[in-house]
Amino acid sequence: MEKEHIKDLLVEYLDGLLDTLQKDQVEQHLSECAICAKELEGLKEVMNAFKEQSPEMSPESLRENFHKRLDEELQKYHKVVYISEDKKPKKRTVWKQNIMRIAASIVLLVGGFVIGKYQQTDTTSNEIAVLTKETKSVKQKMAISLIESTSAGKRIQAVNSINQLEELDPDMLQTLANSVLYDNNVNVRLTAVETLQKFIKNQLVQKSFINALQTEKNAGVQIAIIQALANLNEEDIISPMRQLLNDSETEGFVKDQIKKIVPNIT
Amino acid sequence: MTDEHIMQKVAEGNVAMLQILFERYHKQIYIFLYKMSGDKMLSEDLTQEVFYRLIKYKSSYNFDKKFVTWIYTIARNNLNTHYQRQKENHLALEGFEHKLVEPQASKNEEYSHLMNVLNRMEASDRELLILNRFQEIKYAEMAEILGSTTGAVKTKVCRALKKLKTLYLQKV
């Protein structure tokens, strides 16, 4: 085999991209030609230098700014759809229906809380059961009502489509964790919590849930997070739970749920 | 889910799905731009800009093409546009004679020997090596990004690696 021809194959040889025949030819030649063998050593050294180069960190602010921009875009998208569909009367009814559905969903959601609040004389677990059931049906209604519309609510669809996967890679976990922490829509946060609780053994999920507990203001989402955290070590969860317990804005039934899960809490 | 599948959803209006692509790609795009420019602030701005453009031009995504080639094409264009603007400003402000000043030619103690050698190479060779070695982009995908053929890219990468090898081994 020609010497020059071999030299052109050395990089691919080192990358393992050659077929068996070519590989054999290169190795045959290398055993006979000291110049090419030396060339190979030099290439190996410089190619290893690339592998040993320590990876740079990307700044955290990238993610924050991206999410800010994405939120703006979702809002804008919402408006654009509304205006453009004004001109298409056919679709407008669909849009109106969706608004009604969203409104109905909100009524149901609020209704769930009201029921939960006024039945406080009943046992806590009953209230939680009602609330969980209500939010589940609300969630389903939301998903159904929004599946056809191009609005910010599509986020739920996104989370749900992720939910259908059996295993999640770290990117998806991170994405969902971000939804739990940062999404401005209650139902998106709730859906994300429900999807992630299957992966509660994962450190990232635990961390995001504990962080979310400190910022989350919605009782339904709070309950979902508390229940998901119930199986973890008491030490890890007691501090955020206590904080929530002592917050004057926390709903009574949420506090009861905390006391049930962490009986030693003060 | 593949990148292409997700981007298709984004193009259809499910903009929130872009979060997944952001998590998959923002680090490597940042590192690509940083290795090309050596400027952290600039790389952050340009990376941000890449994802803004994905949002803005989402409907122009061609599903037959790999997502990875699209996002790198955008990143390269951003960097080139930046250099072009900088050049124009430079010319307008300081006159013609300064335009040949190459700020990256000087040695930087913070960088590894490899990075210092890379920075001494021509931008086109540097780009080939960064894409192929650091970013591990396949030859066929590089060909699409660079508007060339797989065979030509393969040859160019080999040549660039040989040049780098000579410079690298000169002083170890």
Interface residues (C-beta under 8 A of the other chain):
Chain A: D8 L10 V11 E12 G42 L43 E45 V46 M47 A49 F50 Q53 P55 E56 S58 P59 S61 L62 R63 N65 F66 H67 R69 L70 E73 L74 Y77 T150 K154 R155 Q157 A158 S161 L165 P170 D171 M172 Q174 T175 N178 S179
Chain B: M1 K9 G13 N14 V15 A16 M17 L18 Q19 I20 F22 E23 R24 H26 K27 Y30 I31 Y34 K35 K40 E44 T47 Q48 F51 Y52 I55 S112 H113 L114 M115 L129 R133 F134 K154 T155 V157 C158 L161 K162 L164 K165 Y168 L169
